[in-house]
Amino acid sequence: MQKYSVNQHLIETILAWVNSGEIAIPEIQRPFVWDSSKVRDLMDSLYQGYPVGYVIAWRNPNVRLKDGSLSEGKKVLIDGQQRVTALTAAILGQYIINKTYQQVKIKIAFNPIEERFEVQNPAILKDKTWLHDISEAINGDLFEIADNYFELNTDVDKKHVRNAFSNLINIPKKQIGLIELSPDLDIETVTEIFIRINSKGVVLSQADFAMSKIAADTENGGNELRKTIDYFCHLAIAPDFYKHIVDNDKEFAKTDFFQKMQWLKTENEDLYDPDYNDLIRVTFTSQFNRGRLSDLVSLLSGRNFETRTYEAEIAQQSFATLKNGVTNFINETNFKRFLMIVKSAGFISPKLIRSQNAINFAYIVYLKLKDLGVSSIDIESYARRWLVYSILTGRYSGSPESAFDFDIKQISHKPFNEILNEREEAELSEAFWNASLPQSLDTSVASSPYFHVFLASQVKANDKGFLSKDVLVSDLISLRGDIHHLFPKGYLKKNGLDRSKYNQIANYVYMQSEINIKVGNKPPKDYFDLLKTQMTENNRQVSGISTEQELLDNLKLNCVPTELMEMTIDDYQDFLALRRKLMANKMRDYYFGL
């Protein structure tokens, strides 16, 4: 079966299709990221008659309307957006949305004497040998433009300049290749074709397709929904972008969606900054009870999975459901309450959350259970436990889509506590806590999810930093405190241990820098002797801890075996094994206390 057709079209034809909506450029699918010099180079290539590559469009399926008639599908541009946007900017003089979401014009100037293109700049505007903006020339009256030019430049070779003008205004008559993918291809095949054709290796995600699909459907308000998703994600990172929307997108600023995200303008929390991929995934999974984003694209196309046809009603219904989901996601109460739940589990800083999919699914759990009418106290506990369960088991690290799909279907069909209990019995058994988890802690990677869960357990318990009298682990994490070594790094290096041995998770603690300096590179036995001397002499040189009981309590909070106080290099391996067990026990108590 032929999966595509390839045709050459005049650039003016492609631009006419863009203007009429026959080709849908998802409006802010990706902001225009080319710099102006690349637009200049594209114009130069066309002028010289060089090939400028292909653009790829995927024709939407024909959709059956209520009256039984078929509606012809539009072409959705899935690759070549930057080139087509560059053409609309340079040739038609249209505004583009740049990287910072500002509406700007890119003006390309042309020097007919030198037959050279340049990005318009103040020097060019003062120079009468340049045409300041080629879009005015291409869309204007050539005779008038030539007359004006010769009036200003009397001593030029008129024949040469006329020839250059003629080549310039013929740029829209140059051809560009359009690869049109068949409407009955599934997303996986389209993705595969895209990757194979696109030598730059830019991988288009399922979310990109979904976003193209949403933006292209103006009948169901896709444009507005698309902006909502993009703007929300942008505002979450840069609240001052709010003013930009108000100033530059007055239409959108009047919408209900914009009202619902206004709270972000004063929000500086960066614990969970979703991108459009996260927002679509959470919204889709929680609303449609499915985990595969390719299904969303099919549903937005109106696919009836049973009859394998496309119906306008299904597309309409799918858009309504998606809008509802986006509204739930961006709702201030939902978002803030969810963040509160994450923090209440001890995850107070983005550096403790390495799995975006784990936090995404925890938000899905929150939204879904809220929809199902589960009590808010239960929701808090379930969302916390699911977050930690999925981090500890690496639930969403392999192929998240199938795990999302499986989990949401279970959640839709049986009580959540039953699912959780089954998972805990199967995956968080005694063997996990006593053997598997201590083994997983045998690593030198400080960004290990297990170490993050351990730190979250310390935050949750309000533990103090190692050898600190008052400063909490949570303060050290949020105020950029440092991780230090219980067996000092310099001491272990001096004794011939390499990096993977001295940088063990079980050798890490959060400790105040000033205490760490006093500890220096001494073996544990020596620095504990110093500490004991300080306690008897009451001089507090190393730490504010003043009694033996305080010291023992502090070691317990930090899961440091008391044996460390007498240890030297010969005991290092034993120490690591002891501490891993203590850390695993603390994590178990923490998990079941959630």
C-alpha positions as CSV (number, residue, x, y, z in Angstrom):
1,M,0.0,0.0,0.0
2,Q,1.3,3.4,-0.9
3,K,1.6,5.3,2.4
4,Y,2.2,8.7,0.9
5,S,2.2,10.8,-2.2
6,V,5.0,13.2,-3.3
7,N,4.2,16.3,-5.4
8,Q,6.0,19.5,-6.2
9,H,3.9,22.6,-5.6
10,L,4.5,26.3,-6.3
11,I,5.3,28.1,-3.1
12,E,2.4,30.5,-3.8
13,T,0.1,27.5,-3.9
14,I,1.3,26.2,-0.5
15,L,1.0,29.8,1.0
16,A,-2.5,30.0,-0.5
17,W,-3.4,26.7,1.2
18,V,-2.0,28.0,4.5
19,N,-4.1,31.2,4.2
20,S,-7.3,29.3,3.4
21,G,-6.8,26.8,6.2
22,E,-6.4,23.9,3.7
23,I,-3.0,23.3,5.3
24,A,-3.2,23.8,9.0
25,I,-0.1,25.1,10.7
26,P,-0.8,24.4,14.4
27,E,-0.7,28.0,15.4
28,I,1.8,27.8,18.2
29,Q,2.7,24.2,17.7
30,R,6.3,25.1,18.3
31,P,7.1,28.8,18.4
32,F,9.3,29.9,15.5
33,V,12.8,29.1,16.6
34,W,14.8,30.0,13.5
35,D,16.9,33.1,13.8
36,S,16.4,35.8,11.1
37,S,19.6,34.9,9.3
38,K,18.2,31.4,8.5
39,V,15.1,33.1,6.9
40,R,17.5,35.2,4.8
41,D,19.4,32.0,3.8
42,L,16.2,30.3,2.7
43,M,15.3,33.3,0.5
44,D,18.7,33.2,-1.0
45,S,18.4,29.5,-1.8
46,L,15.1,30.0,-3.5
47,Y,16.5,33.0,-5.5
48,Q,19.4,30.9,-6.6
49,G,17.1,28.0,-7.6
50,Y,18.5,25.6,-5.0
51,P,16.3,22.9,-3.5
52,V,14.9,23.6,-0.1
53,G,13.7,20.2,1.0
54,Y,10.3,18.8,1.6
55,V,7.5,19.6,3.9
56,I,5.4,16.8,5.3
57,A,1.6,17.0,5.8
58,W,-0.7,14.3,7.1
59,R,-4.2,14.5,5.7
60,N,-6.9,14.2,8.3
61,P,-9.4,11.4,7.6
62,N,-12.7,12.4,6.0
63,V,-15.2,12.7,8.7
64,R,-18.9,11.6,8.5
65,L,-21.2,14.5,9.6
66,K,-24.6,14.1,11.2
67,D,-26.4,14.5,7.9
68,G,-24.4,11.6,6.5
69,S,-22.2,13.7,4.2
70,L,-18.4,13.5,4.3
71,S,-16.3,16.4,5.3
72,E,-12.9,16.5,3.5
73,G,-10.0,16.3,5.9
74,K,-7.5,19.2,6.1
75,K,-3.7,18.7,5.7
76,V,-1.9,19.1,9.1
77,L,1.7,20.2,8.7
78,I,3.8,17.9,10.8
79,D,7.3,18.7,9.5
80,G,8.6,21.8,7.7
81,Q,6.7,24.2,10.0
82,Q,9.7,26.4,10.4
83,R,10.2,26.7,6.7
84,V,6.6,27.4,5.9
85,T,6.4,29.9,8.7
86,A,9.6,31.6,7.3
87,L,8.0,31.8,3.9
88,T,4.8,33.4,5.3
89,A,6.9,35.9,7.3
90,A,9.3,36.9,4.5
91,I,7.1,36.6,1.4
92,L,3.7,37.6,2.8
93,G,5.0,39.9,5.5
94,Q,3.0,38.1,8.2
95,Y,3.7,38.2,11.9
96,I,5.3,35.2,13.6
97,I,5.3,34.0,17.2
98,N,8.9,33.9,18.3
99,K,10.6,31.8,21.1
100,T,9.4,34.2,23.8
101,Y,5.9,34.1,22.3
102,Q,6.1,37.6,21.0
103,Q,4.4,38.6,17.8
104,V,7.2,40.0,15.5
105,K,7.8,40.6,11.9
106,I,11.0,39.3,10.2
107,K,11.9,41.7,7.4
108,I,14.3,40.6,4.8
109,A,16.0,43.2,2.6
110,F,17.4,42.7,-0.9
111,N,20.2,44.5,-2.8
112,P,19.5,44.1,-6.5
113,I,22.9,45.4,-7.5
114,E,24.8,42.7,-5.5
115,E,21.9,40.3,-5.7
116,R,22.3,39.8,-2.0
117,F,19.8,39.3,0.9
118,E,20.2,40.6,4.4
119,V,18.1,40.9,7.5
120,Q,16.7,44.4,7.7
121,N,18.8,46.6,10.1
122,P,19.1,50.4,10.7
123,A,22.1,50.7,8.3
124,I,20.2,49.1,5.5
125,L,17.2,51.5,6.2
126,K,19.5,54.4,5.5
127,D,21.0,52.9,2.3
128,K,19.0,53.6,-0.8
129,T,20.7,50.8,-2.8
130,W,18.6,48.2,-0.8
131,L,14.9,47.2,-1.1
132,H,14.1,47.4,2.6
133,D,11.4,44.7,2.7
134,I,11.1,42.0,0.0
135,S,7.4,41.3,1.0
136,E,6.5,44.8,-0.2
137,A,8.2,44.2,-3.5
138,I,6.8,40.7,-4.1
139,N,3.3,41.8,-3.3
140,G,3.5,45.3,-4.8
141,D,3.6,46.9,-8.2
142,L,6.9,46.0,-9.8
143,F,7.0,48.9,-12.3
144,E,6.4,51.4,-9.5
145,I,9.1,49.8,-7.3
146,A,11.6,49.8,-10.2
147,D,10.8,53.4,-11.0
148,N,11.3,54.5,-7.4
149,Y,14.5,52.6,-7.2
150,F,15.9,54.1,-10.4
151,E,15.0,57.6,-9.2
152,L,17.0,57.1,-6.0
153,N,19.8,55.3,-7.8
154,T,20.4,57.0,-11.2
155,D,23.7,55.5,-12.1
156,V,22.9,51.8,-11.8
157,D,22.9,49.2,-14.6
158,K,19.2,49.2,-15.2
159,K,19.1,45.9,-17.1
160,H,20.9,44.1,-14.4
161,V,18.6,45.5,-11.7
162,R,15.4,44.8,-13.6
163,N,16.6,41.2,-14.1
164,A,17.3,40.9,-10.3
165,F,13.8,42.3,-9.5
166,S,12.3,39.9,-11.9
167,N,14.0,36.9,-10.2
168,L,13.0,38.3,-6.8
169,I,9.3,38.5,-7.6
170,N,9.4,35.0,-9.1
171,I,10.4,33.4,-5.8
172,P,6.7,32.4,-5.1
173,K,6.7,30.6,-8.5
174,K,9.6,28.3,-7.3
175,Q,8.6,24.8,-6.2
176,I,8.7,23.0,-2.9
177,G,8.1,19.3,-2.4
178,L,5.1,18.2,-0.4
179,I,5.0,14.7,1.0
180,E,1.4,14.0,1.9
181,L,0.8,11.0,4.2
182,S,-2.2,8.9,3.8
183,P,-5.1,9.6,6.3
184,D,-5.5,5.9,7.2
185,L,-2.0,5.6,8.6
186,D,-1.7,5.2,12.4
187,I,0.5,7.5,14.5
188,E,3.2,4.9,15.0
189,T,3.7,4.7,11.3
190,V,3.6,8.4,10.8
191,T,6.2,8.8,13.6
192,E,8.4,6.2,11.9
193,I,8.2,7.9,8.5
194,F,8.9,11.3,10.1
195,I,12.0,10.0,11.9
196,R,13.3,8.3,8.7
197,I,12.8,11.4,6.5
198,N,14.0,13.8,9.1
199,S,17.7,13.4,9.0
200,K,18.1,16.0,11.8
201,G,16.8,13.3,14.1
202,V,14.2,15.5,15.8
203,V,11.8,13.0,17.3
204,L,8.2,14.1,17.1
205,S,6.5,12.9,20.2
206,Q,2.9,11.6,20.5
207,A,2.2,14.8,22.3
208,D,3.4,16.8,19.3
209,F,0.9,15.0,17.1
210,A,-1.8,15.6,19.7
211,M,-1.0,19.3,19.8
212,S,-1.1,19.5,16.0
213,K,-4.4,17.8,16.0
214,I,-5.9,20.0,18.7
215,A,-4.6,23.3,17.0
216,A,-5.9,22.3,13.6
217,D,-9.5,21.7,14.7
218,T,-10.8,25.2,14.7
219,E,-14.4,24.0,14.5
220,N,-14.2,22.5,18.0
221,G,-12.2,25.4,19.5
222,G,-8.9,23.6,19.2
223,N,-6.9,26.8,18.6
224,E,-8.0,28.2,22.0
225,L,-7.4,24.9,23.8
226,R,-4.0,24.6,22.2
227,K,-3.0,28.1,23.5
228,T,-4.4,27.2,26.9
229,I,-2.0,24.3,27.2
230,D,1.0,26.2,25.9
231,Y,0.4,29.3,27.9
232,F,-0.3,27.5,31.1
233,C,3.0,25.6,30.8
234,H,4.9,28.8,29.9
235,L,3.3,30.8,32.8
236,A,4.2,28.0,35.3
237,I,7.8,28.6,34.6
238,A,7.7,32.4,33.9
239,P,4.9,34.2,35.7
240,D,5.9,37.5,34.1
241,F,4.7,36.1,30.8
242,Y,1.2,37.0,32.0
243,K,1.6,40.6,31.0
244,H,2.8,39.5,27.6
245,I,-0.4,37.6,27.0
246,V,-2.5,40.5,28.1
247,D,-0.6,42.9,25.8
248,N,-0.2,40.7,22.8
249,D,-3.0,38.2,22.7
250,K,-6.0,40.3,23.6
251,E,-8.5,37.8,22.1
252,F,-7.2,35.0,24.4
253,A,-7.1,37.3,27.4
254,K,-10.9,37.5,27.2
255,T,-11.4,33.7,27.4
256,D,-12.6,31.7,30.3
257,F,-9.4,29.6,30.1
258,F,-7.3,32.7,30.7
259,Q,-9.4,33.6,33.7
260,K,-8.7,30.1,35.1
261,M,-4.9,30.4,34.8
262,Q,-4.6,33.9,36.1
263,W,-3.5,32.6,39.5
264,L,-0.1,31.7,38.0
265,K,0.9,35.3,37.6
266,T,2.0,35.4,41.2
267,E,3.1,31.8,41.5
268,N,6.8,31.0,42.0
269,E,6.5,27.4,43.1
270,D,8.8,25.2,40.9
271,L,8.1,21.8,42.4
272,Y,6.1,20.6,39.4
273,D,6.5,22.6,36.2
274,P,4.6,20.5,33.6
275,D,5.4,20.9,29.9
276,Y,2.7,20.4,27.3
277,N,3.6,16.7,27.1
278,D,2.9,16.3,30.8
279,L,-0.3,18.3,30.7
280,I,-1.8,16.4,27.8
281,R,-0.8,13.0,29.3
282,V,-2.3,13.7,32.7
283,T,-5.5,15.3,31.2
284,F,-6.0,12.5,28.6
285,T,-5.3,9.6,31.0
286,S,-7.5,11.0,33.8
287,Q,-10.4,11.8,31.5
288,F,-10.4,9.0,28.9
289,N,-9.2,6.1,31.1
290,R,-6.6,5.3,28.5
291,G,-2.8,5.7,28.6
292,R,-1.8,5.7,24.9
293,L,-1.7,9.2,23.4
294,S,-2.1,7.8,19.9
295,D,-5.7,7.0,21.0
296,L,-6.2,10.6,21.8
297,V,-5.3,11.6,18.2
298,S,-7.7,9.0,16.9
299,L,-10.5,10.2,19.2
300,L,-10.0,13.8,18.3
301,S,-10.2,12.7,14.6
302,G,-13.6,11.2,15.4
303,R,-12.5,7.6,15.2
304,N,-15.1,5.0,16.2
305,F,-13.0,2.1,17.4
306,E,-15.7,-0.5,16.8
307,T,-16.8,0.4,13.3
308,R,-13.4,1.9,12.3
309,T,-15.0,4.9,10.7
310,Y,-14.6,8.6,11.6
311,E,-17.6,10.5,12.9
312,A,-17.9,14.2,13.6
313,E,-19.9,13.5,16.8
314,I,-17.1,11.5,18.3
315,A,-14.6,14.3,17.5
316,Q,-16.9,16.8,19.1
317,Q,-17.4,14.7,22.2
318,S,-13.7,14.0,22.6
319,F,-12.9,17.7,22.4
320,A,-15.5,18.4,25.1
321,T,-14.0,15.7,27.4
322,L,-10.4,17.0,26.7
323,K,-11.5,20.6,27.5
324,N,-13.0,19.4,30.8
325,G,-9.7,17.6,31.6
326,V,-7.6,20.7,30.8
327,T,-9.9,22.8,33.0
328,N,-9.4,20.3,35.9
329,F,-5.6,20.3,35.4
330,I,-5.1,24.0,35.5
331,N,-7.6,24.6,38.3
332,E,-5.9,26.5,41.1
333,T,-7.4,24.4,43.9
334,N,-6.5,21.1,42.3
335,F,-3.0,22.1,41.4
336,K,-2.1,23.6,44.7
337,R,-3.8,20.9,46.7
338,F,-1.8,18.3,44.7
339,L,1.5,20.1,45.4
340,M,0.6,20.2,49.1
341,I,0.2,16.4,49.0
342,V,3.5,16.0,47.3
343,K,5.2,18.2,49.8
344,S,3.5,16.5,52.7
345,A,5.2,13.3,51.6
346,G,8.6,15.0,52.1
347,F,9.2,15.9,48.5
348,I,9.8,19.6,49.1
349,S,12.2,20.4,46.2
350,P,12.2,19.6,42.5
351,K,15.7,18.0,43.0
352,L,14.1,15.2,45.0
353,I,11.8,14.3,42.1
354,R,13.6,12.8,39.2
355,S,10.7,10.9,37.5
356,Q,8.3,13.3,35.8
357,N,6.1,10.4,35.0
358,A,5.8,9.4,38.6
359,I,4.6,12.8,39.6
360,N,2.3,13.0,36.5
361,F,0.6,9.7,37.5
362,A,0.3,10.9,41.1
363,Y,-1.7,13.9,39.7
364,I,-3.8,11.5,37.6
365,V,-4.6,9.5,40.8
366,Y,-5.6,12.8,42.5
367,L,-7.8,14.0,39.7
368,K,-9.4,10.6,39.0
369,L,-10.2,9.8,42.6
370,K,-11.6,13.3,43.0
371,D,-13.9,12.6,40.0
372,L,-14.9,9.3,41.6
373,G,-15.9,11.1,44.8
374,V,-13.3,9.5,47.1
375,S,-12.9,11.4,50.4
376,S,-10.2,14.1,50.4
377,I,-8.4,12.5,53.3
378,D,-8.2,9.1,51.5
379,I,-7.1,10.9,48.3
380,E,-4.2,12.5,50.1
381,S,-2.9,9.2,51.5
382,Y,-3.4,7.3,48.3
383,A,-1.7,9.9,46.1
384,R,1.3,10.1,48.5
385,R,1.7,6.3,48.6
386,W,1.3,5.9,44.9
387,L,3.9,8.5,44.2
388,V,6.4,6.8,46.5
389,Y,5.4,3.3,45.4
390,S,6.0,4.2,41.8
391,I,9.4,5.9,42.5
392,L,10.6,2.9,44.6
393,T,9.6,0.3,42.0
394,G,10.6,2.4,38.9
395,R,7.0,1.9,37.8
396,Y,7.0,4.5,35.0
397,S,10.7,4.4,34.0
398,G,10.5,1.8,31.2
399,S,7.6,2.1,28.9
400,P,5.3,4.6,30.7
401,E,2.5,4.5,28.2
402,S,1.6,0.9,28.7
403,A,2.0,1.2,32.5
404,F,-0.3,4.3,32.4
405,D,-2.8,2.4,30.3
406,F,-2.8,-0.6,32.6
407,D,-3.0,1.4,35.9
408,I,-5.8,3.8,34.8
409,K,-8.0,0.9,33.6
410,Q,-7.6,-0.8,37.0
411,I,-8.3,2.4,38.9
412,S,-11.5,2.9,36.8
413,H,-12.7,-0.6,37.6
414,K,-12.0,-1.4,41.3
415,P,-11.5,0.4,44.7
416,F,-8.2,2.1,44.9
417,N,-7.2,0.6,48.3
418,E,-7.6,-2.9,46.8
419,I,-5.2,-2.1,44.0
420,L,-2.7,-0.5,46.3
421,N,-2.8,-3.5,48.7
422,E,-2.3,-5.9,45.9
423,R,0.7,-4.0,44.6
424,E,2.2,-3.7,48.0
425,E,1.9,-7.4,48.7
426,A,3.5,-8.2,45.3
427,E,6.1,-5.6,45.0
428,L,6.8,-4.2,48.4
429,S,7.0,-7.4,50.4
430,E,9.4,-8.1,53.3
431,A,12.0,-9.4,50.7
432,F,11.9,-6.0,49.0
433,W,12.6,-4.0,52.2
434,N,15.1,-6.5,53.7
435,A,17.1,-7.5,50.6
436,S,16.2,-5.8,47.4
437,L,16.1,-2.2,48.7
438,P,19.4,-2.4,50.6
439,Q,20.9,-3.8,47.5
440,S,19.5,-0.9,45.4
441,L,21.2,1.5,47.8
442,D,24.6,0.0,46.8
443,T,25.3,2.7,44.2
444,S,27.3,5.9,43.9
445,V,24.6,7.8,42.0
446,A,23.5,10.7,44.2
447,S,20.4,11.3,42.0
448,S,19.2,7.7,42.8
449,P,15.5,7.6,43.3
450,Y,16.1,5.5,46.4
451,F,18.2,8.1,48.0
452,H,15.6,10.7,47.2
453,V,12.9,8.7,48.9
454,F,15.3,8.3,51.9
455,L,15.7,12.1,52.0
456,A,11.9,12.6,51.7
457,S,11.5,10.3,54.7
458,Q,13.9,12.5,56.7
459,V,12.0,15.7,55.7
460,K,8.7,14.1,56.6
461,A,10.1,13.1,60.0
462,N,11.5,16.6,60.6
463,D,14.9,15.1,61.1
464,K,17.9,17.3,61.9
465,G,21.0,17.3,59.8
466,F,24.0,15.1,60.7
467,L,25.5,16.4,64.0
468,S,23.2,19.5,63.9
469,K,21.5,20.6,67.1
470,D,18.8,22.6,65.4
471,V,19.1,22.8,61.6
472,L,16.7,20.4,59.8
473,V,17.4,18.2,56.8
474,S,14.6,20.1,55.0
475,D,16.4,23.4,55.6
476,L,19.6,22.0,54.2
477,I,17.8,20.7,51.1
478,S,15.8,23.8,50.3
479,L,18.6,26.2,51.1
480,R,21.1,24.5,48.9
481,G,22.9,22.7,51.7
482,D,25.5,20.1,50.7
483,I,25.8,16.4,50.8
484,H,28.8,15.3,52.8
485,H,30.6,12.0,53.4
486,L,30.4,10.1,56.8
487,F,33.7,8.5,56.0
488,P,35.4,11.7,54.6
489,K,36.2,11.5,50.9
490,G,39.9,12.7,51.4
491,Y,40.4,10.0,54.0
492,L,39.1,7.2,51.7
493,K,41.0,8.5,48.7
494,K,44.2,8.6,50.8
495,N,43.5,4.9,51.6
496,G,43.3,4.0,47.9
497,L,39.5,3.9,47.3
498,D,38.3,5.1,44.0
499,R,35.3,7.3,43.3
500,S,32.7,4.6,43.0
501,K,33.7,3.3,46.4
502,Y,33.9,6.6,48.4
503,N,30.8,8.2,46.7
504,Q,28.4,5.6,48.0
505,I,24.8,6.6,48.9
506,A,25.2,4.9,52.2
507,N,28.2,7.2,52.9
508,Y,26.1,10.4,52.3
509,V,24.4,12.7,54.8
510,Y,23.2,16.3,54.7
511,M,25.5,18.2,57.0
512,Q,26.1,21.8,57.7
513,S,29.3,23.0,55.8
514,E,30.8,24.5,59.0
515,I,30.5,21.1,60.8
516,N,31.9,19.4,57.7
517,I,35.0,21.7,57.8
518,K,35.6,20.8,61.4
519,V,35.3,17.1,60.6
520,G,37.8,17.5,57.7
521,N,39.5,14.4,56.5
522,K,39.7,12.6,59.8
523,P,38.6,9.0,60.2
524,P,35.2,8.7,62.0
525,K,36.9,7.4,65.2
526,D,39.0,10.6,65.4
527,Y,36.2,13.1,64.7
528,F,33.9,11.4,67.2
529,D,36.7,11.5,69.8
530,L,36.9,15.3,69.1
531,L,33.1,15.5,69.6
532,K,33.2,13.6,72.9
533,T,36.0,15.8,74.2
534,Q,33.9,18.9,73.2
535,M,30.9,17.5,75.2
536,T,33.0,16.9,78.3
537,E,34.7,20.3,78.1
538,N,31.5,22.0,76.9
539,N,33.3,24.0,74.3
540,R,31.0,23.2,71.3
541,Q,33.8,23.5,68.7
542,V,32.4,21.0,66.3
543,S,28.7,21.0,66.8
544,G,26.0,22.4,69.1
545,I,25.3,18.8,70.4
546,S,26.1,18.8,74.1
547,T,25.0,15.4,75.6
548,E,25.6,11.8,74.6
549,Q,21.9,11.2,74.4
550,E,21.5,14.1,71.9
551,L,24.3,12.5,69.9
552,L,22.7,9.0,69.9
553,D,19.4,10.5,68.9
554,N,21.0,12.4,66.0
555,L,22.7,9.3,64.7
556,K,19.4,7.4,64.8
557,L,17.6,10.1,62.8
558,N,20.3,10.0,60.1
559,C,20.3,6.1,60.1
560,V,24.0,6.2,61.1
561,P,25.1,3.0,63.0
562,T,26.6,3.8,66.4
563,E,29.5,1.5,65.5
564,L,30.7,4.3,63.3
565,M,32.1,6.1,66.3
566,E,34.8,3.5,66.6
567,M,35.5,2.8,62.9
568,T,38.5,3.2,60.7
569,I,39.2,2.3,57.1
570,D,39.1,-1.5,57.8
571,D,35.4,-1.2,58.8
572,Y,34.2,0.8,55.8
573,Q,32.5,-2.1,53.9
574,D,30.8,-3.3,57.1
575,F,29.6,0.3,57.8
576,L,28.0,0.6,54.4
577,A,26.1,-2.7,54.8
578,L,24.9,-1.6,58.3
579,R,23.7,1.8,57.1
580,R,21.9,0.5,54.0
581,K,19.8,-1.7,56.3
582,L,19.0,1.2,58.6
583,M,18.0,3.4,55.7
584,A,15.8,0.7,54.2
585,N,14.0,0.2,57.6
586,K,13.4,3.9,57.9
587,M,12.0,4.0,54.3
588,R,9.6,1.2,55.1
589,D,8.3,2.9,58.3
590,Y,7.9,6.1,56.3
591,Y,6.1,4.4,53.4
592,F,3.5,2.7,55.6
593,G,3.0,5.9,57.6
594,L,1.9,7.7,54.5
